[in-house]
């Protein structure tokens, strides 16, 4: 059973957003959502009974004007959003994830992991970390790795905490949805390849991030991040044209009503365009792919409070709406 939001549709920016919905007992379909919580089935509007969200994104530049006109059409058939289930807005072919991309978060980690023989005061160590972050932003590269589409779930679906996950944690993130094939594009070109933005919560089991049997290998993102349902996504894709500056949005995550993460994307070390450009230097980004941009300070490890059965996470980003997911312990086998 999923936990429903109170008024999520009133929260997104612009004249419309895109969602993947289903009626009771029916298949998922792409829909146009207006700010008054009304939806239009885009299969009917387009005359294509087999239309899926990725089909829209495959032809994004041509589709946007038609969607804009449909949102303005007072005669278009619309139904209440409350009649439908909200799924993850897109099924990507590829998911690009990022770590260590928020300045304050990384500085906090640097200060917390003090060497035993480092007797400097916290202010000195924090100043050193800030200098390292400035140098990294100017000279270094983003840290990007690959996630699995099978980890994605809907924005209001329950999240099953696997029995083996000893330290499950939250990571609210801004995600870019790619709208054109992109390979080796520049930072300046990157915004033109983004169809829109959505919300991702990139759950991580901290206990399995590093391999105990092979510490020299480093991080094990398959094990720690890719359990089914570990990436709640959505509720909407908000077109890029409706978001004035993706590098100036507020991310807020609440756990059982208590604010845990509350930070602006201004704090990102590498901005969204740089992240998209960097991922494209190696991979060929495809329409519908996701580029996650990292998570700010305030994870469970920081608070000493990790996810448990019955916890409810509320995540929101300026202009993109809100998601609410409940944690459920995996049933005993």
C-alpha positions as CSV (number, residue, x, y, z in Angstrom):
1,X,0.0,0.0,0.0
2,X,1.4,3.4,-1.0
3,X,1.3,6.6,1.0
4,X,-0.5,9.4,-1.0
5,X,0.6,13.1,-1.0
6,X,-1.7,15.8,0.3
7,X,-1.5,18.2,-2.7
8,X,1.6,17.3,-4.8
9,X,0.1,18.5,-8.1
10,X,0.0,22.1,-6.8
11,X,3.7,22.2,-6.3
12,X,5.3,21.9,-9.7
13,X,6.4,25.0,-11.8
14,X,5.1,25.9,-15.2
15,X,1.9,25.2,-17.1
16,X,2.2,21.5,-17.2
17,X,4.2,18.4,-16.2
18,X,4.4,14.9,-17.5
19,X,3.5,11.8,-15.5
20,X,3.1,8.1,-16.0
21,X,-0.3,7.0,-14.6
22,X,-2.6,4.1,-14.5
23,X,-6.3,3.6,-13.8
24,X,-7.3,0.8,-11.5
25,X,-6.6,-2.5,-13.3
26,X,-5.3,-0.6,-16.4
27,X,-1.8,-0.3,-17.9
28,X,0.5,2.7,-17.3
29,X,0.2,5.5,-19.8
30,X,1.8,8.9,-20.3
31,X,-0.2,11.9,-19.2
32,X,-0.1,15.7,-19.2
33,X,-0.8,17.1,-15.7
34,X,-1.9,20.7,-15.1
35,X,-1.4,22.6,-11.9
36,X,-5.0,22.2,-10.9
37,X,-4.5,18.4,-10.6
38,X,-6.2,17.5,-13.8
39,X,-4.8,15.0,-16.3
40,X,-5.0,14.3,-20.1
41,X,-4.3,10.9,-21.4
42,X,-1.7,11.5,-24.1
43,X,-2.5,8.2,-25.9
44,X,-5.9,9.7,-26.7
45,X,-4.6,13.1,-27.4
46,X,-2.0,11.8,-29.9
47,X,-4.1,9.0,-31.4
48,X,-1.4,6.5,-30.5
49,X,-2.8,3.8,-28.3
50,X,0.7,2.4,-27.6
51,X,2.4,5.7,-26.7
52,X,4.8,5.5,-23.7
53,X,6.8,8.3,-22.0
54,X,10.0,7.4,-23.7
55,X,8.3,7.8,-27.1
56,X,7.6,11.4,-26.2
57,X,11.2,12.0,-25.1
58,X,12.5,10.4,-28.3
59,X,10.9,13.2,-30.2
60,X,11.1,15.9,-27.5
61,X,11.8,19.0,-29.6
62,X,8.8,18.4,-31.9
63,X,6.5,17.3,-29.0
64,X,7.0,20.3,-26.6
65,X,5.0,22.8,-28.7
66,X,2.1,20.4,-29.0
67,X,2.1,19.7,-25.3
68,X,2.2,23.4,-24.5
69,X,-0.8,24.0,-26.8
70,X,-2.6,21.1,-25.2
71,X,-2.0,22.5,-21.7
72,X,-3.6,25.8,-22.9
73,X,-6.6,24.1,-24.5
74,X,-9.6,24.7,-22.3
75,X,-11.6,22.2,-24.3
76,X,-9.2,19.3,-23.8
77,X,-10.6,16.3,-22.0
78,X,-9.2,16.2,-18.4
79,X,-9.9,13.9,-15.4
80,X,-9.0,14.3,-11.8
81,X,-5.5,13.2,-10.9
82,X,-6.9,11.5,-7.8
83,X,-8.5,8.8,-10.0
84,X,-5.1,7.4,-11.0
85,X,-2.0,5.7,-9.6
86,X,1.2,7.7,-10.1
87,X,4.2,5.6,-11.3
88,X,7.8,6.6,-11.8
89,X,7.5,9.1,-14.7
90,X,10.0,7.4,-17.1
91,X,11.7,4.0,-17.6
92,X,15.2,5.0,-18.5
93,X,17.6,2.8,-20.4
94,X,20.6,4.2,-18.4
95,X,21.0,5.8,-15.0
96,X,24.0,7.9,-14.2
97,X,24.5,8.6,-10.5
98,X,26.9,10.9,-8.8
99,X,28.7,11.1,-5.4
100,X,30.5,13.7,-3.3
101,X,29.0,16.6,-5.2
102,X,27.7,18.9,-2.5
103,X,30.3,21.2,-1.0
104,X,29.1,21.3,2.6
105,X,28.4,17.6,2.7
106,X,31.9,16.7,1.5
107,X,33.5,19.3,3.9
108,X,31.5,17.7,6.8
109,X,32.8,14.3,5.8
110,X,36.4,15.6,5.6
111,X,36.1,17.1,9.1
112,X,34.5,14.1,10.6
113,X,37.1,11.6,9.3
114,X,40.0,13.2,11.1
115,X,43.3,11.3,11.2
116,X,44.3,10.1,14.8
117,X,47.3,12.4,14.9
118,X,45.5,15.5,13.6
119,X,45.1,17.8,16.6
120,X,44.1,20.9,14.7
121,X,40.8,22.7,15.7
122,X,37.7,22.1,13.6
123,X,37.9,25.6,12.0
124,X,41.3,24.9,10.6
125,X,40.3,21.5,9.2
126,X,37.1,23.0,7.7
127,X,39.1,25.7,6.0
128,X,41.5,23.1,4.6
129,X,38.5,21.1,3.3
130,X,36.9,24.2,1.7
131,X,40.2,24.9,-0.1
132,X,40.2,21.4,-1.4
133,X,36.7,21.7,-2.6
134,X,37.5,25.0,-4.5
135,X,40.5,23.3,-6.1
136,X,38.4,20.2,-7.0
137,X,35.7,22.3,-8.6
138,X,38.3,24.2,-10.7
139,X,40.6,21.4,-11.7
140,X,39.0,17.9,-11.1
141,X,36.2,15.9,-12.6
142,X,32.7,14.8,-11.3
143,X,32.4,11.4,-9.8
144,X,29.8,9.5,-11.8
145,X,28.9,5.8,-11.7
146,X,26.1,3.6,-13.1
147,X,22.8,2.6,-11.5
148,X,20.2,0.1,-12.6
149,X,16.8,1.0,-14.0
150,X,15.4,-2.0,-12.1
151,X,16.0,-0.1,-8.8
152,X,13.5,2.6,-9.8
153,X,10.0,2.7,-8.2
154,X,7.2,5.2,-8.0
155,X,7.1,8.4,-5.9
156,X,4.5,7.1,-3.5
157,X,5.3,3.4,-3.5
158,X,6.5,1.5,-0.4
159,X,10.2,1.0,-0.3
160,X,11.2,-2.5,0.8
161,X,14.3,-2.6,3.1
162,X,16.1,-5.9,2.3
163,X,16.9,-8.1,5.2
164,X,20.6,-7.9,4.4
165,X,20.7,-4.1,4.4
166,X,22.1,-3.2,7.8
167,X,22.4,0.6,7.3
168,X,19.8,1.8,4.7
169,X,20.1,5.6,4.2
170,X,18.4,8.3,2.1
171,X,19.9,10.6,-0.5
172,X,17.5,13.1,-2.1
173,X,18.7,14.3,-5.5
174,X,17.9,16.5,-8.5
175,X,17.7,14.4,-11.6
176,X,17.9,15.5,-15.2
177,X,15.9,13.7,-17.8
178,X,17.7,13.5,-21.2
179,X,15.7,14.6,-24.3
180,X,18.2,14.2,-27.1
181,X,21.0,11.7,-27.8
182,X,24.1,13.2,-26.3
183,X,27.7,12.2,-26.9
184,X,30.8,14.3,-26.1
185,X,28.8,17.5,-25.7
186,X,30.2,20.6,-24.1
187,X,29.1,22.2,-20.8
188,X,27.6,25.0,-22.8
189,X,25.6,22.6,-25.0
190,X,24.4,20.4,-22.2
191,X,21.2,22.3,-21.2
192,X,19.8,21.9,-24.7
193,X,19.9,18.1,-24.3
194,X,17.8,18.1,-21.1
195,X,14.1,17.6,-21.5
196,X,13.2,18.2,-17.9
197,X,13.8,17.5,-14.3
198,X,12.5,15.2,-11.6
199,X,13.1,14.1,-8.0
200,X,15.1,11.0,-7.1
201,X,15.8,9.5,-3.7
202,X,19.0,7.4,-4.2
203,X,18.8,5.0,-1.3
204,X,22.1,3.4,-0.1
205,X,23.0,0.7,2.3
206,X,26.0,2.2,4.0
207,X,27.1,-1.2,5.3
208,X,27.8,-2.6,1.8
209,X,29.3,0.5,0.1
210,X,32.8,-0.9,0.7
211,X,33.7,-4.6,0.2
212,X,35.0,-6.1,3.4
213,X,36.6,-9.0,1.6
214,X,38.4,-6.8,-1.0
215,X,38.8,-3.3,0.5
216,X,41.4,-2.4,-2.2
217,X,38.8,-2.6,-4.9
218,X,36.8,0.4,-3.4
219,X,33.0,1.0,-3.7
220,X,30.4,-1.7,-4.5
221,X,27.5,0.4,-5.9
222,X,25.7,-2.7,-7.3
223,X,25.2,-4.1,-3.8
224,X,24.7,-0.9,-1.9
225,X,22.4,1.1,-4.2
226,X,20.5,-1.2,-6.6
227,X,18.0,-3.3,-4.6
228,X,14.5,-3.2,-6.2
229,X,12.8,0.1,-5.2
230,X,15.9,1.8,-3.9
231,X,15.4,4.7,-6.3
232,X,11.9,6.3,-5.8
233,X,11.5,8.7,-8.8
234,X,9.0,11.5,-9.6
235,X,6.2,12.3,-9.4
236,X,6.6,14.3,-12.6
237,X,8.9,15.4,-15.3
238,X,8.8,19.2,-15.3
239,X,10.0,20.6,-18.6
240,X,13.3,22.3,-18.5
241,X,11.7,25.5,-19.8
242,X,9.7,25.8,-16.6
243,X,12.8,25.8,-14.3
244,X,14.7,29.0,-14.5
245,X,17.9,27.7,-12.9
246,X,18.5,24.1,-12.0
247,X,21.5,25.2,-10.0
248,X,19.3,27.3,-7.6
249,X,16.7,24.9,-6.3
250,X,15.9,23.8,-2.7
251,X,16.0,20.2,-1.8
252,X,14.2,19.1,1.4
253,X,13.9,15.6,2.9
254,X,11.8,15.0,6.0
255,X,11.8,11.7,7.9
256,X,8.6,11.2,9.8
257,X,8.0,14.9,9.6
258,X,11.5,16.0,10.8
259,X,13.7,17.9,8.4
260,X,16.9,16.0,7.7
261,X,18.2,17.5,4.4
262,X,17.6,21.1,3.5
263,X,20.0,22.6,1.0
264,X,20.2,24.5,-2.3
265,X,21.6,23.1,-5.5
266,X,23.8,26.2,-5.4
267,X,26.0,24.1,-3.1
268,X,26.8,21.6,-5.8
269,X,30.5,21.4,-6.6
270,X,29.8,20.5,-10.3
271,X,26.6,22.1,-11.7
272,X,24.0,20.2,-13.6
273,X,25.3,21.1,-17.1
274,X,28.8,20.0,-16.1
275,X,27.5,16.7,-14.8
276,X,25.5,16.0,-18.1
277,X,28.5,17.0,-20.2
278,X,30.9,14.9,-18.2
279,X,28.7,11.7,-18.4
280,X,28.5,12.2,-22.2
281,X,32.2,12.3,-22.6
282,X,32.3,8.5,-22.1
283,X,28.7,7.3,-22.6
284,X,26.1,8.0,-25.3
285,X,23.2,9.5,-23.3
286,X,19.8,8.5,-24.7
287,X,16.3,10.1,-24.5
288,X,14.7,9.2,-21.1
289,X,18.1,8.5,-19.4
290,X,18.6,10.0,-16.0
291,X,21.6,12.0,-14.7
292,X,21.4,12.2,-10.9
293,X,23.5,15.0,-9.4
294,X,24.4,13.9,-5.9
295,X,22.9,14.5,-2.5
296,X,23.4,17.3,0.0
297,X,24.4,17.1,3.7
298,X,22.0,15.5,6.1
299,X,22.0,11.8,5.3
300,X,21.2,9.3,8.0
301,X,24.9,8.6,8.8
302,X,25.2,12.3,9.7
303,X,22.3,12.1,12.1
304,X,23.1,8.6,13.5
305,X,19.6,7.6,12.4
306,X,19.1,5.1,9.6
307,X,15.9,3.9,7.9
308,X,13.6,1.5,9.8
309,X,10.4,-0.3,9.1
310,X,7.5,2.2,9.1
311,X,9.6,5.3,8.4
312,X,8.0,7.8,6.0
313,X,10.2,10.0,3.8
314,X,8.9,13.2,2.3
315,X,11.2,14.6,-0.4
316,X,10.6,17.9,-2.3
317,X,12.5,20.1,-4.8
318,X,11.5,23.6,-5.7
319,X,9.2,23.5,-8.7
320,X,9.3,19.7,-9.1
321,X,6.6,18.6,-6.6
322,X,7.0,16.1,-3.8
323,X,7.2,12.4,-3.2
324,X,6.3,10.4,-0.2
325,X,7.5,6.8,0.4
326,X,7.1,4.5,3.4
327,X,9.7,2.0,4.4
328,X,8.7,-1.6,4.9
329,X,10.9,-4.3,6.2
330,X,11.3,-7.3,3.9
331,X,9.1,-10.2,5.0
332,X,10.9,-13.1,6.6
333,X,11.7,-15.8,4.1
